[in-house]
Amino acid sequence: MPQVSNTDWDAFLSGYPDAHILQSALWGELKSSFGWEVSRVVVGATGGQILFRRYPFGFQFAYIPKGPVGAFTEAFWQEVDQLCKRRRVFLLKVEPDTWAEASTSLQPQLPSLAFRLSSHSIQPMRTLVLDIRGSEAEILEKMKQKTRYNIRLALKRGIVVRPSADLDTFYRMLQATSRRDGFGIHQPGYYQKIYELFSPRNECELLQAEYQGQPLAALLVLARGKRAWYFYGASSNEHRDWMPTYLLQWEAIRWARRMGCSEYDLWGVPDFDEEKLEANFSTRSDGLWGVYRFKRGFGGTLRRAAGPWDRVYNPWLYAIYRLWISRYAYERPPV
């Protein structure tokens, strides 16, 4: 079985500098600290980091987030298939690092390998991606006028954004945001672990917006290769009308540029086409609609992920899993 170590996986990924950060060895180390087991399979020029979660009676759930890395080959999937069968996996879920409009090569291949398109994704299906090449003035010009105004307003009010290592304050604001906006969050140690793993490699920054030393908002931004991702953000209930989150997001974009990134992924908006999003964002605030209203102002391109794809090994357990997901999926945080 061509399973490789963390070190060998890092060496493999060195040939793919723009592979998604969810396929990095550090991300695997993070997930292994919170209930997942990690295996990495490499066959020729194709590799995948696979996460396993144990279920009752010895069955397991397997997940390849934003992978595999490299070309989809039958030899790779055969090795993954053997591994999953040995581990008594009832379901393998794959979310490729591919946009829907560029996924035509997947359509004939995955069904032939007993994969089926799934209606349930773990990571957000739709996002807004900013092109952050060019000058700062050019990036600002692509934003909505109101967003540029809000950035200037925060500066005018005296809000300052600085790097921080205060994960406790970040988590308190995250709890406040969760209560206010009704979304799930991880336990505090999860965010601490992200910072401890990725910050020493300059692949993560915690930025905090303050007014006269009072924390108002914070976010964790991650970067690998040409891409940066805004995974986690939080704000207090103080001075929200001073727009600290807009300045905070702008400073995160500037950080990503300093890290050499050319794309900034705002990570998660409602899964509807642009026409419906634009027709409804001003009147809806449920789910991710409020998030879309904020993120759209930064001028990104709406993209939809390919997949997800399911390889079912135990139809009976898969049916139970789908019933469970229909009740609890949106109470659990992604990434």
N, C-alpha and C positions, 0 to 999 in steps of 0.2 A: 504493500500500500504506500503510494508516494506522498506520505504526510511529512511535513517539514517543521523544524523548530522556529521559534521567534526570530532567531538570527538569520536563518536561511530564508525565512519569509521576507524579512527586511531586504536581504540581498536580491531576492526576486523582484520586489517592488522598486528597487533602484532602477530597473529597466522601464518602469512605468511611473515617472515622477508626477503625473497628473491623475493617478488612480484616486478614487474617492477615499476620504479620510475614514469612512466606516469600514474600509478594508485594511486599514493600517494595523500593524502589530500592536500599537499602543491602544487602539480601540478594542482590540481583542482582549488585551490585559485589563482594560476598564470593565468590560462585560464579565470577564471571569471573576471579578471581585464582587459581582452582584448577581450570582445565581446561574450564570451561563458557563458551559464548558466550550472550549475553542479547539478546533482542528483546522489545519491549513493543508490543502491539497494542491500539488503542482504537477502538471502533466505537460511536458514540453514548454511551450510559451504561454500556457494558460494556467491560472491559479485562482483559488478561492478560499477566503476565510469563512468558515462555517461555524455558526453558533448553535449550541445544543442546550435545550432546557428539558430537565427530567420531569416526567409526569407520573402519576400513580401507576403501580403494577409494572414498572420497568420500561414503560414506553417513553419515547422522547419526541420532541418537536425540534426541527432543524431549520435554520434560517441563514440565507446568504444575503446580507445587506449591501446593496449597491455593488454587486459583483455578478459573476466572477470577473477577474482582471484578465485582459487578453481576449483572443478570439474564442467564440463558443465552438468547442470541438466535441465530437462524439466520445473520443477517448477520455476526455476530462469527465464528462457526465457519467460514463460507465464507472469510473473510480469513485465518484461521489455516490453513485447508486449503491455500490458495494458497501461503502462505509455506512451509509444510512441503514441498510438492511442489517448489518452487523450490530448496530446500536439500537435496533428495534424502533426506528423512527416511524411514526405514523403519518407525518406530513413534513415535507421539505418545501419551504416557501422561499422563492427567489425574487428579489427586486433588483433588476439589472440597473447599472449606471448608464442608462440610455434614455434619450427622450423618445416619446411616442412616435414623433414624425420621422425618427431615424432608426426605427426598430424593425424594418421590413425583413431583415435577415433572420430575425428571431421567429417570425410567424410560421414558416414551414418546419423549422428545426425542433423547437421545444415540444410542440404537439406530438411529433414523431417519437419523442423520448418520453412519452406518457405524461407530459406536463399539460395543465389546463389553465386558462386565464382565470384569475380569481377576482372576486368583487371586494375583497378585503385586503388593504395594504397596511403595513406597520408604519412606514414613514409617509409623510404627506405626498399625495399624488401630484399636486400642482404647486408651483412656486413662481416667484418673480426673480429673474436673474438680471443683475446690472452689469453692463459693460463699463468697467472702471479704467479703461485705457484713456489716453489723452490727458489734457490738463484738468486741474480741479474746476476751473471755470467752465470747461466743456461738460464735465459731469454734472455740475450744478444746473447748467442750462437745460439738460434733459429732464430735470425734475419738474414737478408741477409748481406753479408759481406760489401756491399756498405753502408748500413744503419749504421752499427757499425762504419764504417770509418767516416761518416758524423757527427755522435755524437761526435767522438773524435776531428774532425776538428773544430766544434763549440767551444768545450772546449779549444782547442789550440789557437783559435782566441780571446779568452778572453770573450766569451759570458757567461753571468750569468743569471740564471733563479731564480726568486723569486716570492713569493705570492704578489698579488697586490689587491687593491680595486679601482683602477683607471678605472672605466667603460667608462669614456669619451674617454680615449686614446684607449681602446679596441674597442670602436665603430668606431672611426676614421680609425683604421686599418681594421676593418671589412668592412667599406665602400670601402676602397682601394682594398681589396680582391674581393669584389663583382664586382667592375668595371673591375678588371683585369681578373677574371675567369668567369664572367657572370652568377652568381647565385643570387637568391633573399635573402633578409635579413629582419628581423623584425625591428620594430621601436626601438629607443634606450632604451625607458623605459622598454621594454620587458626583456632585458638582466639585467638591473638594478634590476628588480623585482625578477628574478631568484636568483641573488646573495643575495638580502635582505632576501628572504624566506629560502633558503637552506643553506647558509653559517653558520648561527648561530647553526645549527644542525650538522655541520661538514659533510654535504652531498654535498658540492660544494666548489670548489676552482678556483679562477682566477689566472693563472700563466702567468708571463710576462718574455719574454727573452729580455735582454738588452745588449748593448755594451757601456761601459763607461757612463751609465745612459740614453742612447738613446734607447727607446723602438723599438724593431724589430719585435716581434711577440707575440701573446698571445692566450690563450685558456681557455674555461670554461669546467671543468670536473665535472661530478656529480657521486655520489655513493649511493647505497642502498643495504644493505645485502652483498651478495657475489660478486655483479657486479658493475662495473664503466662504464661510458659512455662518450665518447668524442663527444659531440654534436656540439660545436661551436669553430672554430679556425680562426685566422686572422693573417696577416703579412703585414708589410710595404713593400715598394719597395727598401728599403735600405739594403745593405749587404746580399742579399738573397743567394749569392754564398758562404756565410759563414755558411750556413745550420742551422740557429737558430731554425727552426721548428722541426728539428730532436731531438735536445737536449731538446726542450720544451716538445715534446711528451714523451721522456724518463722520464723526471721529473714528468710528469702527471702519468705515469705508477708507478713510485716510490711512489707518493702520494697515489694512489689507494691501493697499498700494505700496506701502513701505516694505511689506513682506514679498513684493514682486508679483502679486496676484493681478490678473486681468479680468476676473469675474467675481462677483459678489452675490451669493445666493441668499435671498431673504427667507427661504425655507418655510413654506407652508401658507397657502391661501385656500379658500373654498374650492372644491373640485367642480367648477363650472366653467363653461367657455367665457371668453372675454365679453361677449355681448350681454350675457346674463349677469356677469359680475358688475359691469358698468351700469346696467339698468337698475340694480338692486342695492348697491353698496351704501347709498345715502339713506336708505330706509330700514335696512336690516342690521342688527347688532348681535344676533345669536351666533354661536359657534365661532368660526374664524372670520365672520364678516367684518367685525370691528378691526381685526388684524389686517384684513385686505384694505380697508379704508385708510389705514396708516401706511401700509407698505406701498400701495399704488403710487403715492406721491413721489417716490424716489425714482420713478421713471424706468423700471425694469421691463423686460420682455416676459410675457406669460409663457411658461413651459409646462408640459405634462409628462410625467415619467412613464416609461414603458412597463407593462406588467400590472400587477405582480402575477407570478406564475406559481402554481401549486403542483407538486408531485405527491400523489396520494398513495400511501402504502397500506393503510388500514381504513377502508371506507366507513366502517361503523364508527370508529373513533373520530374520523374526519367530520361525520355528521354531527356528533356531539360537540366537537370543537366549533363548528359553524354556529350552532345554537348559542353556545357560550359567548362567542364573539359578537353576535347580534345584540347581546345584552350589555356586554362590558367593554367593548372595543374602545369607545370614545371616552371612557373613564381612565384610560391608561395613557401615560405620556409617551410620545414617540422618542426616537433617538436615545 
